[in-house]
Amino acid sequence: RMYLGATLFFGAAVLETLLEELIFGWLGYSEVPRAVDRASMLAFGFVCGAFGNRWYLAHVHRIIEETRALALPEDEHLRALCRLSPNVQTRPVKNV
């Protein structure tokens, strides 16, 4: 489910690029003006920065809720989370 949003977003970026090429080609431009290209890249970057962390956090919360619903003991709960997400640290980090 997490990758559905990313796939839709990537599809929107491809569609936007194709529309830019078609519209500016129809208007007689040999290429898309730099200002338009940079503005669209800035907009896509803003969306990724503003919403990417929220989308990932929602994904992680779903995994945690699904694991808690299994009513496992705490140590089994943590092992299950480690199996579901390779990004979860399995040992404590030492203070440096």
Sine and cosine of phi, psi and omega as CSV:
sin_phi,cos_phi,sin_psi,cos_psi,sin_omega,cos_omega
0.00,0.00,-0.54,0.84,-0.05,-1.00
-0.90,0.44,-0.54,0.84,-0.08,-1.00
-0.99,0.12,-0.17,0.99,0.04,-1.00
-0.89,0.45,-0.73,0.69,0.03,-1.00
-0.88,0.48,-0.67,0.74,0.01,-1.00
-0.91,0.42,-0.64,0.77,0.01,-1.00
-0.91,0.41,-0.69,0.73,0.05,-1.00
-0.89,0.45,-0.65,0.76,0.00,-1.00
-0.91,0.42,-0.68,0.73,0.04,-1.00
-0.89,0.45,-0.66,0.75,0.06,-1.00
-0.88,0.48,-0.63,0.78,0.05,-1.00
-0.90,0.43,-0.62,0.79,0.02,-1.00
-0.91,0.41,-0.67,0.74,0.03,-1.00
-0.91,0.42,-0.71,0.71,0.02,-1.00
-0.88,0.48,-0.68,0.73,0.01,-1.00
-0.88,0.47,-0.66,0.75,0.01,-1.00
-0.90,0.43,-0.69,0.73,0.04,-1.00
-0.89,0.46,-0.67,0.74,0.03,-1.00
-0.90,0.44,-0.64,0.77,0.07,-1.00
-0.85,0.53,-0.75,0.66,-0.02,-1.00
-0.88,0.47,-0.69,0.72,-0.01,-1.00
-0.91,0.41,-0.74,0.68,-0.05,-1.00
-0.91,0.42,-0.74,0.67,-0.05,-1.00
-0.96,0.27,-0.45,0.89,0.13,-0.99
-0.92,0.38,-0.65,0.76,0.03,-1.00
-0.91,0.41,-0.54,0.84,0.02,-1.00
-0.98,0.19,-0.09,1.00,0.07,-1.00
0.99,-0.14,0.12,0.99,0.04,-1.00
-0.99,0.17,0.59,-0.81,0.05,-1.00
-0.98,0.21,-0.42,0.91,0.07,-1.00
-0.47,-0.88,0.23,-0.97,-0.01,-1.00
-0.93,0.36,0.73,-0.68,0.03,-1.00
-0.85,0.53,0.58,-0.81,-0.04,-1.00
-0.85,0.53,-0.64,0.77,-0.04,-1.00
-0.88,0.47,-0.66,0.75,0.01,-1.00
-0.92,0.38,-0.69,0.72,0.01,-1.00
-0.88,0.48,-0.72,0.69,0.00,-1.00
-0.92,0.39,-0.61,0.79,0.01,-1.00
-0.90,0.43,-0.65,0.76,0.00,-1.00
-0.93,0.36,-0.63,0.78,0.04,-1.00
-0.91,0.42,-0.63,0.78,0.05,-1.00
-0.89,0.45,-0.65,0.76,0.01,-1.00
-0.91,0.42,-0.70,0.72,0.02,-1.00
-0.91,0.41,-0.63,0.78,0.05,-1.00
-0.89,0.45,-0.64,0.77,0.03,-1.00
-0.89,0.46,-0.70,0.72,0.01,-1.00
-0.88,0.47,-0.71,0.70,0.01,-1.00
-0.88,0.48,-0.71,0.70,-0.02,-1.00
-0.92,0.38,-0.64,0.77,-0.07,-1.00
-0.97,0.22,-0.58,0.81,-0.13,-0.99
-0.92,-0.38,-0.33,0.94,-0.06,-1.00
-0.84,0.55,-0.73,0.68,0.01,-1.00
-0.91,0.42,-0.62,0.79,0.03,-1.00
-0.90,0.43,-0.67,0.74,0.00,-1.00
-0.90,0.43,-0.68,0.74,0.00,-1.00
-0.93,0.38,-0.67,0.75,0.02,-1.00
-0.88,0.48,-0.65,0.76,0.05,-1.00
-0.89,0.45,-0.63,0.78,0.05,-1.00
-0.88,0.47,-0.72,0.70,-0.01,-1.00
-0.90,0.43,-0.66,0.75,0.03,-1.00
-0.88,0.47,-0.62,0.79,0.05,-1.00
-0.89,0.47,-0.69,0.72,0.01,-1.00
-0.88,0.47,-0.70,0.72,-0.01,-1.00
-0.90,0.45,-0.70,0.72,0.01,-1.00
-0.89,0.46,-0.67,0.74,0.02,-1.00
-0.90,0.43,-0.61,0.79,0.01,-1.00
-0.95,0.32,-0.65,0.76,0.04,-1.00
-0.90,0.43,-0.52,0.85,0.00,-1.00
-0.91,0.42,-0.31,0.95,0.03,-1.00
-0.97,0.25,-0.22,0.98,0.03,-1.00
0.82,0.57,0.74,0.67,0.03,-1.00
-1.00,0.09,0.38,-0.93,0.17,-0.99
-0.88,0.47,0.35,-0.94,-0.14,-0.99
-0.83,0.55,-0.71,0.70,-0.03,-1.00
-0.92,0.40,-0.60,0.80,0.06,-1.00
-0.93,0.36,-0.59,0.81,0.04,-1.00
-0.86,0.50,-0.73,0.68,0.00,-1.00
-0.91,0.41,-0.62,0.78,0.04,-1.00
-0.90,0.44,-0.65,0.76,0.01,-1.00
-0.89,0.45,-0.65,0.76,0.04,-1.00
-0.90,0.44,-0.63,0.77,0.02,-1.00
-0.90,0.43,-0.59,0.80,0.03,-1.00
-0.93,0.36,-0.59,0.81,-0.04,-1.00
-0.98,0.21,-0.46,0.89,-0.05,-1.00
-0.71,-0.70,0.91,-0.41,0.01,-1.00
-0.94,0.35,-0.18,0.98,-0.02,-1.00
-0.99,0.11,-0.18,0.98,0.00,-1.00
-0.97,0.24,0.77,-0.63,0.01,-1.00
-0.96,0.26,0.67,-0.75,-0.05,-1.00
-0.99,-0.13,-0.11,0.99,0.03,-1.00
-0.64,-0.77,0.44,-0.90,-0.03,-1.00
-0.93,0.38,0.46,-0.89,0.02,-1.00
-1.00,-0.03,0.74,-0.67,0.02,-1.00
-0.97,0.23,0.59,-0.81,0.11,-0.99
-0.96,0.28,0.75,-0.67,-0.02,-1.00
-0.96,-0.28,0.00,0.00,0.00,0.00
